[in-house]
Amino acid sequence: MKKSVADQTSRSMLKMTLAAISFGIMAAFVKAACETIPSSEVVFFRSLLGSAAIGIMIWKEGVSWRGKNRRVLVLRGMFGFAALSLHFYAISELHLGTAVMLNYTAPIFVVILARILLRERTLWIVKAAILFSFLGLYLLAAPQFEAKPIPILLGILSGIFAAVAYVLIRFNDEDESPYTIIFYFTAISTIGSVPLLALGFHWPNLSEWILLAGVTAGAFFGQVWLTRSIQNAPVASVLPFAYLTPVFAAVAGVLFWKEYLDFQAMLGGGIIILSGVTIYLFRKRTVFIPIEE
């Protein structure tokens, strides 16, 4: 029996690793697409195509389209859309590894918001990890901050909005289907990004459609692998593997855009990863789950 549980956990770790790779691939496709397409347009097509893909999953699994607490789902979708828009903009302007890592500060802000809004008690080691993570954030952002302060700040804000989106779901039913949550997110992101298309719309050519399809496929398979991973294993055992996403993104940035991070930035990223993993392992309540990208 113990061997079976161990095997199941190992398979879930593998699925989370596949999810991290998928999200890293998605980020690379986003950066490539944003070289010729506005980031707001990438958000629109990613959300539109994502809604169709998740809609098929909802139909296949027979789960609810409407959900149980629509007010919370709508609010969560709105903050998720804001986080996604800022995240994609940061990717278009910053080194890929830096932009993705800024978004992955969300677990840090989840703990802070949960303490303020939900009155959750926090262990001393989690508090220490939060303080340590801000040192890491400074080291990561400082090398590019002088040249690009706005993208850096908006990248951090994407992590804050992602944290708000997660905390909001704590006011919802625990058995809400993740597919329903994701559908609200993608549908609201599709609608919300339409007005932004007025800022500049470029009809994609064939190669750009391929890039947009890569963005959607990376996000979709990342969501599916992540959902399956956390269904059959302790969350704290598998979610630290989600931090492989910024690692894969940083490697992609080096390989395809020659975006070499200096020692200070890599040290800052390492501190954020270590802090995030510590939060995953020692936080008493359910930890941040990056259920959508």
Secondary structure by P-SEA (a helix, b strand, c coil): caaaaaaaaaaaaaaaaaaaaaaaaaaaaaaaaaccccaaaaaaaaaaaaaaaaaaaaaaaccccccccaaaaaaaaaaaaaaaaaaaaaaacccaaaaaaaaaaaaaaaaaaaaacccccccaaaaaaaaaaaaaaaaaccccccccaaaaaaaaaaaaaaaaaaaaaccccccccaaaaaaaaaaaaaaaaccccccccccccaaaaaaaaaaaaaaaaaaaaaaaaacccccccccccccaaaaaaaaaaaacccccccaaaaaaaaaaaaaaaaaaacccccccccccc
